[in-house]
Amino acid sequence: MTIDEIQQGIIEDFSAFEDWMDKYSLLIELGNELAPIDPKYKVESNQIRGCQSRVWLHQEFADGKITFEAESDALIVKGLVALLLKIYSNRTPHEILTSEPRFIDEIGLRQHLSPTRSNGLLAMVKQMKLYALAYEKISAKGN
C-alpha cells in the first residue's frame, strides 16, 4: 500500500464518526494497540522535543527503508504516534520526504488538538522527515 492509500484509509476511518469524543476514542484505541518499544530505546536522545508529553522515536535503516518504533506516555499522543508509524514506517527516505501528512487537516486534527499536542504532532513529523533526509543523503553517497 502506498502512503497516500494508507492516509486515505485513515481519513475514511475517522470520517465514520461525527462526534470528536468518538474520534478521540479511536485515537486512544490505536494507541493501545501500539507495541511498546524496547526500554533501551527510551533514552533522552530518542525523545521528541516540542511535545508536552514524552515521546520516544527510534529508527533503523536497512534495505533502503526506514523502520520507526515509537511510544508515548500519553494516551491520545500514543494514538497520534500509531498513525504516523502506520504511514511512515518501513518506507524509503524518498517516500517519506515527498509525502505530506494530509490526514492531519482532512480529519480535523489540527483544529481539535490542543496547541501543545498539535505542536508535538508536527515535531514528530519533522523528526521523521529529518531522519529520512539524513538517510537519503547517506544512500546517495553510497551510490
CORZI-V328157 format. One record per pair of residues at least 12 apart in sequence whose C-alpha atoms are under 7 Angstrom apart, sorted by the first residue. I is the first residue (numbers start at 1). GAP is how many residues later the second one is. Records with the same first field share a line. If there is no record, write none. Layout:
I->GAP  GAP
This chain:
3->84
6->81
7->80  96
11->92  95  96
14->93
15->92
24->52
27->49  52  53
28->47  48  51
30->49  52
31->44  47  48  51
34->48
36->35
37->32  33  34
41->17
42->14
46->12
48->75  76
49->74
50->69  70  73
51->65  66  68  69
52->64  65  68
53->20  21
54->18  19
55->16  17  18
56->14  15  16
57->12  13  14
58->12
64->28
65->25  26  27  28
66->23  24  25  26  27
67->22  23
68->17  21
93->39  40  42  43
94->42
96->33  36
97->32  35
